[in-house]
Amino acid sequence: MLNKKRLLIATIFGVISGFVCWGLASSEGPTPWYFAISTILSRALIGFAIGISVFKMKWWLHGIIMGFIFSLPMAFQGFYVPGKEMMIFFGSLIMGIIYGFFIELFTTVVFKAGAK
């Protein structure tokens, strides 16, 4: 059964993570608008996926796994940046894992909206 409170909180924290990620990525200079949209939506998708997931596991492991899986598409985009391919690839995956963990932390522990 869908927990609407969990879905809403996880998605909101996914969007917040997207803005944080975009801010960190654009700290070296301006980024194109499509990069901002892609980054925000990618991280929002992690939150949405966490919110609708029915997997039964510890909250922290769930956040890590979901963050990893849903960061893969964004990580592969790093291969379009000559000279920084591996740094962007692994950086996107690692940050996705961190964002997934924190989205799940805020959703399950802070706001008490665990999966039912």
N, C-alpha and C positions, 0 to 999 in steps of 0.2 A: 504494500500500500504506500502510495506517495505521501511523504511528509512535506507539506507545502512550506512550513516554517523553515525546515532544513534546506529545501531547494532555494528559497529566497535568500537566506543568510549566506549560503555557500556561493551563490551566484554573485551577490553583492561583493563579497570578499574576493571573488575572482576578478571582478571589474576593478576593484581597488588594486589588486595585485598587478593587473594589466597596466594601470597608470603608473605604478611604482616601477615596473619593468621598463616601460617606455621612457620614463624619466631617467633611469639609470643608463639605458641604451643611448639616449640622446645627449648624455653629458659631454660627449666629445664634440658636439656640434649639432646643427639642425638635421632633422631626419625628414624624409618625404612623408606626406600625409598618409599614403597607403601603408607605410611601415608602421605608423602609429596605430592605424585601424587594425592591422594584422596582429600587432603585439597585444593590444587591449582585448581583442576578440579571442585570441589564443588563450590568454590567461583566464578570461571569463568562461571559456569552454571548460577549463579545468574545474572551476567552481560549479558550473552547471552539472558536469559529469559526477562530481562528488555528491551533489545534492540529489541526483536521481539514482545513484548506485544502490544496489541491493546486496552487494557483497558483504558477507559477515566475517569481519576480521577486526583486529585492533585498530582504533581510529588512526593512530600515527602511521601504521603500515599502509592502511588504505590511502591516506593522503600522499604518501611517498609513491606508491604504485600508480595512482591516478595522475599525479604530477609528471611522472616519468613518461607514461604512455601518451598523454595528451600534449607533451612537449616535443615529441618526436618530429611532427611535421615542421614545426618552427625551427628545430635544430638543423634539419636538412637544408633549410634555406641559407644557412651559413656558408654552404659550398659555393654560393654566388659571389662571395666576397674574396677576391684574390689575396692570398697571403695570410688570411685570418680564418681559413676554413675550419680547422680543428678547434681553435680557440672558441669560435662562435658556436660550433656544434656542441662541444662539451659544456660550454658555459650555459647554453640554453637548456640543456638537459639538467644540469646541476641546479640552476635557478628554478626550473620547473618542479623539481623534487622539493626544493625549499618552499616554493609558493604552495604546492599541494599540501605539504605538512602544515603550514600556517593557516591555510584555508580550513583544513579539517580541524585544527586546534581551536580556532575561533568558533567554528560551527558547532562542534561536539562538546568541547570542554567549557569554553567561555559562555556561549549562548545556550548550552544544554539542549541542542537540537540533534541528538544522535539518531542513527538509523533505527527504524522500528522493525 
